[in-house]
Amino acid sequence: MVMFILYYLYSNTNLAIGNVPFGQYQVNDKAYNKLNFNIHNYFFAKALDQVRPGGVVAFVTSRYTMDAKDSTVRRYLAQRAELLGAIRLPNDAFKKNAGAEVVSDIIFLQKRDRPLDIAPEWTQTGQTEEGFAINRYFIDHPEMVLGRQEPVSTAHGMDYTVNPIEGLELSDQLHDAVKYIHGTYQEAELPELGEGEAIDTSIPADPNVKNYSYAIVDGQVYYRENSRMVRPDLNATAEARVKGLVGLRDCVQELIDLQMDAVVPDSTITQKQAELNSLYDSFSAKYGLINDRANRLAYADDSSYYLLCALEVIDEDGKLERKADMFTKRTIKPHQAVATVDTASEALAVSISEKACVDMDYMSQLTGKTKEELAGELQGVIFRVPGQLEKDGTPHYVTADEYLSGNVRRKLRQAQRAAQQDSSFAVNVEALTAAQPQDLDASEIEVRLGATWIDKEYIQQFMYETFNTPFYLQRSIEVNYSSFTAEWQIKGKSSVSYNDVAAYTTYGTSRANAYKILEDSLNLRDVRIYDTIEDADGKERRVLNAKETTLAAQKQQAIREAFRDWIWRDPERRQTLVRQYNEEMNSTRPREYDGSHITFGGMNPAITLREHQKSAIAHVLYGGNALLAHEVGAGKTFEMVAAAMEAKRLGLCQKSLFVVPNHLTEQWASEFLRLYPSANILVTTKKDFETHNRRKFCARIATGDYDAIIMGHSQFERIPISRERQERLLYEQIDEITEGIAEVQASGGERFTVKQLERTRKSLEARLEKLQAEGRKDDVVTFEQLGVDRLFVDEAHNYKNLFLYTKMRNVAGLSTSDAQKSSDMFAKCRYMDEITGNRGVIFATGTPVSNSMTELYTMQRYLQYERLQELNMTHFDCWASRFGETVTALELAPEGTGYRARTRFSKFFNLPELMNLFKEVADIKTADQLNLPTPEVEYHNIVAQPTEHQQEMVKALSERASLVHSGTVDPSQDNMLKITSDGRKLGLDQRIVNQMLPDEPGTKVNQCVDNIMQIWRDGKADKLTQLVFCDISTPQAKAPASKAAKTLDNPLLHALEGAVPLPEQEPAFTVYDDIRQKLIAQGMPADQIAFIHEANTEVRKKELFSKVRTGQVRVLLGSTAKMGAGTNVQDRLVALHDLDCPWRPGDLAQRKGRIERQGNQNPLVHVYRYVTEGTFDAYLWQTVENKQKFISQIMTSKSPVRSCDDVDETALSFAEIKALCAGDPRIYRRKNVISNLSLNKR
C-alpha cells in the first residue's frame, strides 16, 4: 500500500514517513525512469517531489542509500533537501517482525525551496578503522550509530555490520538519538489565489470510510478518493440528498452485517429493519425514489449507489411497485461452517463445499478420524493420485468424478506404473480400466489426406506405392512436414519425367502432376490452374483456367480416394494407426459435475437455483475455464454471479470482471445484487471511460477490494494489454523458433523446414519492430494492473471473429479477417490462463456455434489453448485435418453440359472425439434438457403468391446468374452475392426494387399487416403485444429519391419494361414505414407502434422496452441485430412475425427467444413466418433449417453422430438459383447427380 499512498500524495503534504521497500529493481515511472534509481531510492526522489517546500521526509531505508560508493543518489537528494540527521540502527532492529538481520538507517530530510548545486560532506563516504566504506556523516557523528560497528564474516567475505549493545533498549537509544536531529519547522505559506481558485479543503481519509464513497464529517459532505477526502461541488439540495442517502447506506450496511452473522436473533434484525423503513420513508417523502434521476445525479459516484437502488422494486413505468425484501425479510443466507460430522462421506461433502477440494486434514478435524481411516472408508469415492503429494508430504486425494475423467488412458498408464511399486494403487487401476472409452476400429475413424497425426513416413510410403515412383527418384522425391508452420512439402516434385503415366495421367494432368496435387491435398488446398494473359492495357494478369482446374480437381479426388483405400489396407499399419488414434484422440472421458453440495453463503434465500445451474457453477469452480453453452433463458446470469461469489469465498479468486453487452450493465448490477445483496460491486458507466476519467477509474478498479466489476464490451476493449507483455510474448515466440531452427540444423533436417521457420521468425521480428516503434504511453492503465483474476464474458459469440491462419485458399466458410476486439480478448484470455493455470476464463452464450464448425475451434482457442497445444492442434489446419474436409462441388455450366469446381469447407467427421474434447470446457444445456417454464409455441407458415412483376424479376435473376457464371460480367458489377441479396429483397416486397411499382393485395407484407391487426383487436383487453422482425428495408435517414435511385440501380429494373423513374424528392420506400402507415390507417393508434431503430440511446431503449412490457406500445418492429439478444419484453408478447429469414439459425433462435421465454404471461404464443412462393424465400428457410439440424447434431449432451455436413453460405449457387427461378427442384437434384458422376470419372 505504500506505493499507492505515495502515488496519491499531494504536493502540499507536510510530512512523508514510512519504511520504504528494498530491492535491486526499478519502478516504471515515466518521470523518474531516466534516473535509474532502484526502488528504495526512487521512493526518496518521489516523496521529495510530493511534499511542500519546508516539508519533511523521514524514511527507514537500507544503509546503502547512505553508504553506496556511487554518490549520485545522495547528490540528487542534497540538491533538493537538507539533511537534518540520520540514525543508524543495529542489525537486529527488524529481526522480530521481518526475521532479517540487516543494518538500516532512519534519514530525515527537509525539502528546499529550490534545488541548489551543492555537494555537502554527507554525500561522500569515508572509511572505518577496519577499512569499510561508510557515509561521512556517521564517521563524524558516531553517536548516531546505535550499536557497535564491527566486521562480520559473510558468504561474500568480510563485511560491515552494527551489532546491538547488550543491556540497552533500542527505544531508549532512539529517544536519545533524536535529540541530535535539529531543524526548524517552516509553516506552509498560503498561496496567493488566482481568479477562480480556491483553498484546498481536503482532509486525510478516514480508514472507516470505504474508498469512493461519501461521508459526513462535522456536518459537512466529503468524498473519499484514496488517501484524501475532498469536498464535492454540490448545491444545497444535492448535498441534502447525499446526506440522506449516506444515512440510508450506513443503515443498510449495518443490516447486512447483522444478517451475515448467523447468531444474531431475528428481533435484532427486525429492529434494524424498522430503522431502515423509517429512514427510507423520511428520505423518499422529501426527495423521491432513490432510482429517480435527481438522486442518481447526486449520488451515482458513491460505490454503494446500486446497492441502494436495489432497495426499491420499480415497475415498468419507473414507479415504486414495492419496497425490496430487505425491509421485511432476511435476504442474506449467512455462511455457517460445519464444525463436526459423523461419517467420512459427510466430511467429504463439507470439504468440497468449504475447501473446493479433498482436504484430509480438514476432514480429520471434522470427524476425529485419522487420514488412513477416512481413505479406507471412502475407497472408490476418492482416489490417491500417483506422484502427487500435499505440502506436508502426505498423499494427495481427489474425488472419483475428477480422477475418472479427462485423459483416462494416460491416467491408467500412470496408475499401472505406480501399482508396480505400491499395491495400494491397484484400486486405481481397476477403476480406470472400467472408465476407458471403448476402442474405435478402423471403420469408425475417418482419416483425411493431410491429417497431421499421420507420420510423414506413411504419406511417403503411400506416394511411392500409388504413383509407382521409380526407385532412383525416391531419394530426390521426399515428403517433409514442419510442425512450426503446419506445412507439408513434396521435395523434388518437378523432377519426375513427363512420360510418367501415373504422375501426369492417372493421378495428375499436364499442368499439375500427381506430386503437386498431393502437396496441395496435404495442405488442404484445392488445385487451381491459372493462365497468364495480357489485358487491354498491355498488363499481364492471371486468370483461372476452368477446364484444367476441373480436370485437376478430379485427379485430386482420385488421390484422396486412393489414400482412403490404402491407409487401412495393411494390417500392421492399420493396427498401429488405430492404436495411435485411440491413444491421442479417443482418450477423454468428460467430467460430470454435481453442484448439489454447494451452500452458497451470502445468497438471497428467497432465490433457489435449478439443478442445471448448480452443476454449471460446480463446473466453473472445479473444472477451470468454462463455456456455459446454455439455451436462451436458462439463467446464465445467476450461474456466473454465484460462481464468482463462491470462487471468492473459497479463495479461488480475489476479483472478478464481468464483460457484458453495453446496454445490459445496469441490468446485470440489479440481478447481481438481487442474488447477493451484500456483494461489493463496481459498475462502469459511459462517463467512466471518457478520456479524462479512464485512468482514474481503472485505478479505482486496481485499488478496490471488489467482489466484481461489471463493464460493457466496448469499455473492456479500451483497457489494453501492456506493451511489455506483448513484447515478451513475441520474444518468446522468436526464441522458440530460433531454437527450432538450431534443432533442425543440428539434426541435419530439411532446408525446407529451416526456410519456413526463418520466414516465420522474420514475420515476428517485423511485428516486434512495429510494436517498439510505437510511442510508449506511460499514462495508460493496462489490463494486468487491474488485479483481476477471473474473467466472465456474457454473449461471448460476439468475439467469434478471431484471426484464423490457414494455408487453404478462398474456401467458403473460412474467414481470415481479424477483428481487433477478438484479438484483444484472446490476448487477455492468454494472460488469464497464465496467472490462473487455465482456470480464470468463463464464457457464456446461447449460440457458441451459430453458422459453422469453425466457430467451435475459435471457442477452443479462447478456452483450451494449452490443450490444443498438447494435441498439436493450435494451427487451424491441424485441427481441420482431423475433423473436417473441404469438398469440391460441381456447378452446371450455363449451357447445361459442363461444370465448374467450387470448394467449400463442408463436412465434419470424428465428431464424438471432437465433442469430448470440447466438453472439457463446454457445459451444454439445450431446451429439451432444461424443461423451462416457457409458453407453448404454435407456428404458422404464411405463403403469398408472387405478383406478375415479381415473376418477371425472378426470371431476370436467372439471366443475371447465367451472365455472372459465364464470366461475361465484371464481378465488381454483379455477382452471386448481389443476386442473392436482390432475390431476398424481391421476396419481401417488389417496391424495395422500385417503389413506383404497385402495392398489390395478397403480398406477404399485406398479409402480415392483416394478422397484426386481428391479433391487436383480439388482445385489446389484456394489452397483448407483438414483435415484427425484418432485417431488410430497415428505416434509414431520410434521403432524396435521386440518391435512392442510384442505390437501387441494378439489373432487376431492366426486367420491367417502361419502369417509371423515381421522383427527385420522394423519400425511399421502406417496409417499416409501409407497415406503420397501414396499421394506423386501419385504426391502430400511432403511439402503440414503434421501431427499435428510433430508440438510439440506452435510455430511450430502456423506456421503449418498459412501454412494450406494460402494453403502451403494442407492436414493435426491428432487425435481429437491434432487437435480438438483450431485448427482454416478453411479458405480454402473444405473437412474433418473421417477415424475412436470416442466414444464421443462431439469429432465428435469438428472435424466437424474445417470445418463448420465462416471464411471458401467455401460456400459448404464435410465431408467423412469411414466404413468397417462387422466390428465394422457401429455399432460405430450408437452408436455415439444415444449418440448425447440423448444429443440433453436435450441440447436444448426448454422444453426437460420427459425421455431419456443415452449412455456411451467404450466397446461393448458380444451380440453386436456376432451380428456384425455374420453380423445379429437379434441376438442383440433376446438378448433384451430374456432379457426383463427374467426380467418379477417372
HELIX and SHEET records of a PDB file:
HELIX    1   1 VAL A    2  TYR A    7  1                                   6    
HELIX    2   2 ASN A   33  LEU A   35  5                                   3    
HELIX    3   3 ILE A   39  GLN A   50  1                                  12    
HELIX    4   4 TYR A   64  ASP A   67  1                                   4    
HELIX    5   5 THR A   72  ARG A   80  1                                   9    
HELIX    6   6 LYS A   95  ALA A   98  1                                   4    
HELIX    7   7 GLU A  121  THR A  123  5                                   3    
HELIX    8   8 ARG A  136  ASP A  140  1                                   5    
HELIX    9   9 PRO A  142  MET A  144  5                                   3    
HELIX   10  10 LEU A  170  ALA A  177  1                                   8    
HELIX   11  11 VAL A  178  TYR A  180  5                                   3    
HELIX   12  12 ALA A  236  MET A  260  1                                  25    
HELIX   13  13 ASP A  266  TYR A  287  1                                  22    
HELIX   14  14 ARG A  293  TYR A  299  1                                   7    
HELIX   15  15 TYR A  305  CYS A  309  1                                   5    
HELIX   16  16 ASP A  325  PHE A  327  5                                   3    
HELIX   17  17 ALA A  344  LYS A  355  1                                  12    
HELIX   18  18 MET A  360  THR A  367  1                                   8    
HELIX   19  19 LYS A  371  GLU A  377  1                                   7    
HELIX   20  20 ALA A  400  TYR A  403  1                                   4    
HELIX   21  21 VAL A  408  GLN A  421  1                                  14    
HELIX   22  22 SER A  423  PHE A  425  5                                   3    
HELIX   23  23 ALA A  426  ALA A  434  1                                   9    
HELIX   24  24 ALA A  442  GLU A  444  5                                   3    
HELIX   25  25 LYS A  456  PHE A  467  1                                  12    
HELIX   26  26 PHE A  471  LEU A  473  5                                   3    
HELIX   27  27 VAL A  501  VAL A  501  1                                   1    
HELIX   28  28 ALA A  502  THR A  506  3                                   5    
HELIX   29  29 ALA A  514  LEU A  522  1                                   9    
HELIX   30  30 ALA A  546  ILE A  567  1                                  22    
HELIX   31  31 PRO A  571  GLU A  584  1                                  14    
HELIX   32  32 GLU A  611  GLY A  623  1                                  13    
HELIX   33  33 LYS A  636  ARG A  649  1                                  14    
HELIX   34  34 ASN A  662  LEU A  664  5                                   3    
HELIX   35  35 THR A  665  LEU A  675  1                                  11    
HELIX   36  36 LYS A  687  PHE A  689  5                                   3    
HELIX   37  37 THR A  691  THR A  703  1                                  13    
HELIX   38  38 HIS A  713  GLU A  717  1                                   5    
HELIX   39  39 ARG A  723  ALA A  746  1                                  24    
HELIX   40  40 ARG A  751  ALA A  773  1                                  23    
HELIX   41  41 PHE A  783  LEU A  786  5                                   4    
HELIX   42  42 ALA A  796  TYR A  799  5                                   4    
HELIX   43  43 GLN A  820  THR A  836  1                                  17    
HELIX   44  44 THR A  854  LEU A  863  1                                  10    
HELIX   45  45 TYR A  865  GLU A  870  1                                   6    
HELIX   46  46 PHE A  876  PHE A  883  1                                   8    
HELIX   47  47 LEU A  911  PHE A  918  1                                   8    
HELIX   48  48 ALA A  927  LEU A  930  1                                   4    
HELIX   49  49 GLU A  948  SER A  966  1                                  19    
HELIX   50  50 MET A  976  LEU A  988  1                                  13    
HELIX   51  51 GLN A  990  ILE A  992  5                                   3    
HELIX   52  52 LYS A 1004  ASP A 1018  1                                  15    
HELIX   53  53 ALA A 1041  THR A 1047  1                                   7    
HELIX   54  54 PRO A 1051  ALA A 1055  5                                   5    
HELIX   55  55 VAL A 1071  ALA A 1081  1                                  11    
HELIX   56  56 ALA A 1086  GLN A 1088  5                                   3    
HELIX   57  57 ILE A 1092  GLU A 1094  5                                   3    
HELIX   58  58 GLU A 1098  THR A 1110  1                                  13    
HELIX   59  59 THR A 1120  MET A 1123  1                                   4    
HELIX   60  60 GLN A 1130  ARG A 1132  5                                   3    
HELIX   61  61 PRO A 1145  LYS A 1152  1                                   8    
HELIX   62  62 ASP A 1177  ILE A 1194  1                                  18    
HELIX   63  63 PHE A 1214  ALA A 1222  1                                   9    
HELIX   64  64 ARG A 1226  ASN A 1240  1                                  15    
SHEET    1   A 4 THR A  13  ASN A  19  0                                        
SHEET    2   A 4 VAL A  51  SER A  62  1                                        
SHEET    3   A 4 SER A 104  LYS A 111 -1                                        
SHEET    4   A 4 ALA A  81  LEU A  89 -1                                        
SHEET    1   B 2 THR A 125  GLN A 127  0                                        
SHEET    2   B 2 ALA A 133  ASN A 135 -1                                        
SHEET    1   C 2 ARG A 148  THR A 154  0                                        
SHEET    2   C 2 GLY A 157  ASN A 163 -1                                        
SHEET    1   D 4 ILE A 203  PRO A 204  0                                        
SHEET    2   D 4 ARG A 228  VAL A 230 -1                                        
SHEET    3   D 4 GLN A 220  GLU A 225 -1                                        
SHEET    4   D 4 TYR A 214  VAL A 217 -1                                        
SHEET    1   E 2 GLU A 312  ILE A 314  0                                        
SHEET    2   E 2 LEU A 320  LYS A 323 -1                                        
SHEET    1   F 2 ILE A 382  LEU A 389  0                                        
SHEET    2   F 2 PRO A 395  THR A 399 -1                                        
SHEET    1   G 2 GLY A 406  ASN A 407  0                                        
SHEET    2   G 2 THR A 588  ARG A 589 -1                                        
SHEET    1   H 2 GLU A 478  SER A 482  0                                        
SHEET    2   H 2 GLU A 487  LYS A 491 -1                                        
SHEET    1   I 2 TYR A 530  GLU A 534  0                                        
SHEET    2   I 2 GLU A 540  LEU A 544 -1                                        
SHEET    1   J 7 ILE A 681  VAL A 683  0                                        
SHEET    2   J 7 ALA A 708  GLY A 712  1                                        
SHEET    3   J 7 SER A 656  VAL A 660  1                                        
SHEET    4   J 7 ARG A 790  ASP A 794  1                                        
SHEET    5   J 7 VAL A 841  ALA A 844  1                                        
SHEET    6   J 7 ALA A 626  HIS A 630  1                                        
SHEET    7   J 7 ALA A 922  LYS A 925  1                                        
SHEET    1   K 3 GLY A 884  LEU A 892  0                                        
SHEET    2   K 3 TYR A 899  PHE A 909 -1                                        
SHEET    3   K 3 SER A1203  ASP A1205 -1                                        
SHEET    1   L 6 GLU A 936  ALA A 944  0                                        
SHEET    2   L 6 LEU A1164  THR A1172  1                                        
SHEET    3   L 6 LEU A1133  ASP A1138  1                                        
SHEET    4   L 6 THR A1025  PHE A1029  1                                        
SHEET    5   L 6 VAL A1115  GLY A1118  1                                        
SHEET    6   L 6 ILE A1089  PHE A1091  1                                        
END                                                                             
